[in-house]
Amino acid sequence: MTVNGGTASRVAFVSGARLPGWVERFTASHGEVRQEELDGGLRLRAADGAVALLQPPWPVDGRPGRGGDAVSRLASLAGQPRSIGAVLVRRGGYSVAVVSGGAVLASKTGTRHVQSRTAAGGWSQQRFARRRANQADALVEAVAEHAGRIFAGQRIEYVAPGGDRTLAELVLAEPVLKAYAALARLPFLDVPDPRATVLKKAAAELCSVRILVTDPPAGPGTPGPD
């Protein structure tokens, strides 16, 4: 949760099947809602000042969702099957996977240590920096090779990077992933060191509607969030 100027915001991930129920509960909690369809999703403005921005997990790409209202169409879009190549990498480990329908279809998860930065100076610092760079290079190459093997033979429609932004970009820039680097990118996932449980959660989030909720501002004399 983040707090700005007395208002708090938070992010939730909701599957297409659960989205209508989520909107109903949001309306019940915050009052009558006005909907505004945007290029990047759907904005809900509630009577008490709360705002929810609902963003689809992927672009329409000529396959719009079906339904008689904006929420139904967004829920339908999120429920469509799409094939995603996930590349999650941090200094402490990695997960590469093929994801569809919120589930992991094929994956490789492992650990490969890259040392943290040091405050030491002089020759020792230079030697340490070279060793750290070599470890990072080895991690990037290894993850790219695993991703190429896992993605091979799969129909990958989008690539989803996550973890450490710099490392993920370096992995996708490796020659072995040239065919996938040109695909559309889904929003970057901020995840901890990838493990099996982290990958499972990331797979569900990649196929869910991303909702940014901003609470109504605190009124005069009303204490803000702790």
C-alpha positions as CSV (number, residue, x, y, z in Angstrom):
1,M,0.0,0.0,0.0
2,T,1.2,3.5,-0.8
3,V,0.0,6.8,0.8
4,N,-0.1,10.1,-1.0
5,G,-1.6,13.3,0.4
6,G,-3.8,11.6,2.8
7,T,-5.1,9.0,0.4
8,A,-4.0,5.3,0.2
9,S,-3.7,3.2,-2.8
10,R,-3.2,-0.5,-3.3
11,V,-3.1,-3.1,-6.0
12,A,-5.2,-6.2,-6.3
13,F,-5.3,-9.0,-8.9
14,V,-8.7,-10.5,-9.7
15,S,-9.5,-13.2,-12.2
16,G,-12.1,-12.6,-14.9
17,A,-14.5,-15.0,-13.2
18,R,-14.4,-13.1,-9.9
19,L,-14.4,-9.6,-11.4
20,P,-18.2,-8.9,-11.4
21,G,-18.4,-9.9,-7.8
22,W,-15.4,-7.6,-6.9
23,V,-17.1,-4.7,-8.6
24,E,-20.4,-5.4,-6.7
25,R,-18.5,-5.4,-3.4
26,F,-16.6,-2.2,-4.3
27,T,-20.0,-0.5,-5.1
28,A,-21.5,-1.7,-1.9
29,S,-18.6,-0.3,0.1
30,H,-18.2,3.0,-1.6
31,G,-21.5,3.9,-3.1
32,E,-22.9,4.4,-6.6
33,V,-20.1,4.0,-9.2
34,R,-19.6,5.9,-12.5
35,Q,-17.8,3.9,-15.2
36,E,-15.3,5.4,-17.7
37,E,-13.9,3.2,-20.4
38,L,-10.3,4.1,-21.3
39,D,-7.8,2.8,-23.8
40,G,-5.9,1.0,-21.0
41,G,-8.9,-0.3,-19.1
42,L,-11.9,0.8,-17.0
43,R,-12.0,3.5,-14.3
44,L,-14.6,3.3,-11.6
45,R,-15.4,6.5,-9.6
46,A,-17.4,5.9,-6.5
47,A,-19.7,8.3,-4.7
48,D,-17.4,8.6,-1.7
49,G,-14.4,9.5,-3.8
50,A,-12.8,6.1,-4.1
51,V,-11.4,5.3,-7.5
52,A,-10.5,1.9,-9.0
53,L,-8.6,1.5,-12.3
54,L,-9.2,-1.9,-13.8
55,Q,-6.5,-3.0,-16.3
56,P,-6.8,-6.1,-18.5
57,P,-3.9,-8.6,-18.3
58,W,-3.2,-8.3,-22.0
59,P,-4.1,-6.2,-25.0
60,V,-7.3,-6.8,-26.9
61,D,-5.4,-7.7,-30.1
62,G,-8.5,-8.0,-32.2
63,R,-10.1,-10.4,-29.6
64,P,-12.4,-8.2,-27.5
65,G,-14.3,-9.6,-24.6
66,R,-18.0,-10.2,-24.9
67,G,-20.8,-8.8,-22.7
68,G,-23.5,-6.2,-22.4
69,D,-21.5,-3.9,-20.2
70,A,-17.8,-2.8,-19.7
71,V,-17.2,-5.0,-16.6
72,S,-18.5,-8.1,-18.4
73,R,-16.4,-7.4,-21.5
74,L,-13.3,-6.9,-19.3
75,A,-14.0,-10.1,-17.4
76,S,-14.5,-11.9,-20.7
77,L,-11.2,-10.6,-22.1
78,A,-9.3,-11.7,-18.9
79,G,-10.9,-15.2,-19.2
80,Q,-9.6,-15.7,-22.8
81,P,-6.7,-18.3,-23.0
82,R,-3.4,-16.7,-23.9
83,S,0.1,-18.2,-23.9
84,I,2.7,-16.2,-21.9
85,G,6.4,-16.7,-21.6
86,A,7.4,-15.6,-18.1
87,V,11.0,-14.6,-17.3
88,L,11.4,-13.9,-13.5
89,V,15.0,-13.4,-12.4
90,R,16.8,-11.9,-9.4
91,R,20.3,-12.2,-8.0
92,G,19.1,-15.1,-5.8
93,G,17.4,-17.2,-8.4
94,Y,15.1,-17.5,-11.4
95,S,12.0,-19.0,-12.9
96,V,11.1,-19.3,-16.5
97,A,7.7,-20.6,-17.5
98,V,5.0,-21.0,-20.0
99,V,1.8,-19.7,-18.5
100,S,-1.8,-19.9,-19.6
101,G,-5.2,-19.7,-17.9
102,G,-3.4,-18.7,-14.7
103,A,-1.5,-22.0,-14.5
104,V,2.1,-23.0,-15.2
105,L,2.3,-25.4,-18.2
106,A,6.1,-25.8,-18.2
107,S,8.8,-24.3,-16.1
108,K,12.3,-24.3,-14.8
109,T,13.2,-22.8,-11.4
110,G,16.6,-22.6,-9.9
111,T,19.1,-20.7,-7.8
112,R,22.3,-19.1,-8.9
113,H,24.0,-16.7,-6.5
114,V,25.2,-13.2,-7.5
115,Q,27.1,-11.4,-4.7
116,S,25.8,-8.1,-3.3
117,R,27.7,-4.9,-3.7
118,T,30.5,-4.1,-1.3
119,A,31.7,-0.9,0.3
120,A,35.3,-2.0,0.2
121,G,37.7,0.2,-1.8
122,G,40.9,-0.2,-3.8
123,W,42.1,-3.3,-5.6
124,S,39.8,-5.6,-3.5
125,Q,36.8,-3.7,-4.7
126,Q,37.8,-3.9,-8.3
127,R,38.4,-7.6,-8.1
128,F,35.1,-8.1,-6.3
129,A,33.2,-6.0,-8.9
130,R,34.7,-8.2,-11.7
131,R,33.7,-11.4,-9.9
132,R,30.2,-10.0,-9.3
133,A,29.9,-9.0,-13.0
134,N,31.0,-12.5,-14.1
135,Q,28.4,-14.1,-11.8
136,A,25.7,-11.8,-13.2
137,D,26.7,-12.7,-16.8
138,A,26.7,-16.4,-16.0
139,L,23.2,-16.0,-14.4
140,V,21.8,-14.1,-17.5
141,E,23.2,-16.7,-19.9
142,A,21.9,-19.6,-17.9
143,V,18.4,-18.2,-17.5
144,A,18.2,-17.3,-21.2
145,E,19.2,-20.9,-22.2
146,H,16.6,-22.4,-19.8
147,A,13.9,-20.0,-21.2
148,G,14.8,-20.9,-24.8
149,R,14.4,-24.6,-24.0
150,I,11.2,-24.2,-22.0
151,F,9.6,-21.9,-24.7
152,A,10.7,-24.1,-27.6
153,G,7.7,-25.7,-29.4
154,Q,5.2,-23.5,-27.5
155,R,3.0,-20.8,-29.0
156,I,4.2,-17.8,-27.0
157,E,2.0,-14.7,-27.5
158,Y,3.5,-12.4,-24.9
159,V,6.6,-12.1,-22.8
160,A,6.3,-11.2,-19.1
161,P,9.5,-10.1,-17.4
162,G,9.7,-9.8,-13.6
163,G,12.0,-9.6,-10.6
164,D,15.1,-7.5,-11.2
165,R,14.3,-5.2,-14.2
166,T,17.9,-4.9,-15.4
167,L,18.6,-8.7,-15.2
168,A,15.3,-9.5,-16.9
169,E,16.1,-7.2,-19.8
170,L,19.5,-8.6,-20.2
171,V,18.1,-12.1,-20.3
172,L,15.6,-11.2,-23.0
173,A,18.4,-9.5,-25.0
174,E,20.4,-12.8,-25.2
175,P,20.6,-14.1,-28.8
176,V,18.9,-17.4,-27.9
177,L,15.7,-15.5,-27.1
178,K,15.8,-13.2,-30.2
179,A,12.5,-14.7,-31.5
180,Y,10.7,-13.9,-28.2
181,A,12.3,-10.5,-27.4
182,A,10.3,-8.9,-30.2
183,L,6.9,-10.0,-28.8
184,A,4.6,-7.7,-26.9
185,R,5.6,-7.3,-23.2
186,L,3.1,-7.5,-20.4
187,P,3.5,-5.2,-17.4
188,F,6.6,-5.9,-15.3
189,L,6.0,-8.0,-12.3
190,D,7.7,-7.0,-9.0
191,V,8.4,-10.4,-7.4
192,P,10.8,-11.6,-4.7
193,D,13.4,-14.2,-5.4
194,P,11.6,-16.7,-7.7
195,R,10.7,-19.9,-6.1
196,A,7.9,-22.4,-6.9
197,T,5.4,-20.6,-4.8
198,V,6.4,-17.2,-6.2
199,L,6.0,-18.6,-9.8
200,K,2.6,-20.0,-9.0
201,K,1.3,-16.7,-7.6
202,A,2.9,-14.8,-10.6
203,A,1.1,-17.1,-13.1
204,A,-2.3,-16.3,-11.5
205,E,-1.5,-12.6,-11.5
206,L,-0.4,-12.6,-15.1
207,C,-3.8,-13.8,-16.2
208,S,-5.8,-11.5,-13.8
209,V,-7.2,-8.0,-14.0
210,R,-4.9,-5.6,-12.3
211,I,-6.8,-3.2,-10.1
212,L,-5.3,-0.1,-8.6
213,V,-7.6,1.2,-5.8
214,T,-7.3,4.7,-4.4
215,D,-9.2,5.3,-1.3
216,P,-11.3,8.4,-0.8
217,P,-9.3,11.3,0.7
218,A,-9.6,11.8,4.5
219,G,-12.0,14.6,5.3
220,P,-11.3,17.5,7.6
221,G,-10.6,16.2,11.1
222,T,-10.5,12.7,9.8
223,P,-7.2,10.9,10.6
224,G,-5.4,9.5,7.6
225,P,-4.3,5.9,7.3
226,D,-1.6,4.7,9.7
